[in-house]
């Protein structure tokens, strides 16, 4: 427990599981009041009860601008203002490759991963400006800058997220609103355990296998965890980063450095095998 975010109000989207939950937990631990969103009502309600009075859960479809606007309004109404937005929500939308691309799924991926970020910045920025400035953190991915780490549509969407964030950083700088991205590499979350849809014991075994692969393929020989991303988000949300904007913070154990596409493709296949 710390006080690096004392007095600050934050929104974290996609926070009922994984990286988003790790960020929400860390923000509350550092003194922030947090409105967090997700699609699983039961998980969200349980997490709100666990984290206590400084949180509020709100189910939000981040691909819909009116729901993003309502989310920002709810945070301001509940906590009196807004200092930070973390746009983390996303989805596993399979749109195919290049020549077998499914057009509807391609655009769905952009609505979820890019639209949500754009809507979030649009509606959060005026409220953050009322507080004299603050921080917007958009969760991107190493797939947005390195080829082969994910699919065609997702990679393009994350590249758009990173670049639009840089544009917004310049646009919002006069209001003292910092806009940065975090690009995670391989992070060990429950999605790998749930992939097979079987017993908790089997899920735990799959997670252990995936962790071993992460330790093998990252130059630091570590399996990334949600708290590793959360540490970066705390820094970008806090006043410690008051001189940082338009930056993409890569947190990936070094895996993005000098990896040829063929090697990346082989690594991702190994991860998929471990998770099944």
Beta strands, then each sheet from edge to edge (+ up, - down):
strand 1: 9-12
strand 2: 33-38
strand 3: 55-59
strand 4: 84-87
strand 5: 134-139
strand 6: 177-184
strand 7: 187-188
strand 8: 224-225
strand 9: 248-251
sheet 1: 3+ 2+ 1+ 4+ 5+ 6+ 9+
sheet 2: 7+ 8+
end
